[in-house]
Amino acid sequence: MNENAATLIAPTEALASEFMGMAAEYRAASDDRYQAAVEDFPAYVRRLVEYSAGVNLPDGRVPSTTYWLASGYHIIGRSSLRRRLTPQLEREGGHIGYDIRPSERRKGYGTLILKLTLEKARESGLARVLITCDADNVASAKIIEKNGGEINGQAISDRSGKLISRYWLRL
């Protein structure tokens, strides 16, 4: 991994085919997290821009800025930064979510995307952030801990029924 070559960028329709390639990798791994993008990519990008501005948010959602980790025109992963939490996000979800496309995992990009997103959180004025992950997701736990995360307890996910770990990171 060349850390200097990968940066956070704003979502853009110009990278539609690249994003579709990432979505296809997830689908091949039986994960349809980007189905909305596959169905209507321009609408998907438009929603991301609106959500960042706090416009047209679904009930219970908070403004969330999405970033893509990219090296040139290659999308490596995605992160989202929420600048405030609801009671549900305080339990599960936290301030930051991130994922790395399957073909780019185990190359250090998870640590990098979280590091860069933490910088965005600091720039936005946050003093500390909450990040959660499934307790059995050892890779994500290591990424959070490498970035200074300290475990603050565990809870059962309302969505999946799985045990989740909660980490606080001081900025």
URKA-V964725 format. One record per backbone hydrogen bond with DSSP energy under -0.5 kcal/mol. NH is the residue of the N-H (numbers start at 1). CO is the residue of the C=O. E is the energy in kcal/mol with one decimal. If there is no record, write none. Layout:
NH:CO:E
NH:CO:E
//
This chain:
3:1:-0.9
5:2:-1.6
6:2:-0.7
6:3:-0.7
7:70:-2.6
9:68:-2.5
11:66:-0.6
15:12:-1.4
16:13:-1.6
19:15:-2.7
20:16:-2.6
21:17:-1.7
22:18:-1.7
23:19:-2.8
24:20:-2.3
25:21:-1.7
26:22:-1.9
27:23:-2.5
28:24:-2.4
29:25:-1.0
29:26:-0.7
30:27:-2.1
31:26:-2.2
35:32:-2.0
38:34:-1.9
39:35:-2.3
40:36:-1.8
44:40:-2.3
45:41:-2.6
46:42:-2.4
47:43:-2.6
48:44:-2.0
49:45:-2.1
50:46:-2.5
51:47:-3.2
52:48:-1.8
53:49:-1.4
54:50:-0.6
54:51:-0.8
55:50:-3.0
61:58:-2.1
64:51:-0.9
65:81:-2.5
66:64:-0.5
67:79:-3.0
68:9:-2.6
69:77:-2.2
70:7:-2.9
70:68:-0.7
71:74:-2.5
72:5:-0.5
72:70:-0.5
74:71:-2.1
75:73:-0.6
76:69:-3.7
76:74:-0.5
77:69:-1.4
78:99:-2.5
79:67:-2.5
80:97:-2.7
81:65:-2.5
82:80:-0.5
82:95:-3.6
83:63:-0.7
83:81:-0.5
90:86:-2.2
91:87:-1.1
92:88:-2.8
94:89:-2.3
95:130:-3.0
96:130:-1.0
97:80:-1.8
99:78:-2.4
101:76:-2.6
104:101:-2.1
105:102:-1.1
107:104:-0.6
112:108:-1.8
113:109:-3.1
114:110:-1.9
115:111:-2.2
116:112:-2.8
117:113:-2.0
118:114:-2.6
119:115:-1.6
120:116:-1.6
121:117:-2.2
122:118:-2.5
123:119:-2.5
124:120:-1.5
125:122:-1.7
126:121:-2.0
129:169:-2.4
131:167:-2.7
132:93:-0.5
133:165:-1.9
135:163:-2.9
137:134:-2.1
138:136:-1.5
141:137:-2.2
142:138:-2.3
143:139:-2.0
144:140:-2.6
145:141:-2.5
146:142:-2.7
147:143:-1.2
148:145:-1.8
149:144:-2.6
150:168:-2.3
152:166:-3.9
155:164:-2.0
157:162:-3.4
161:157:-1.2
164:155:-3.4
165:133:-3.3
166:153:-2.8
167:131:-2.8
168:150:-2.2
169:129:-2.5
171:127:-3.2
//
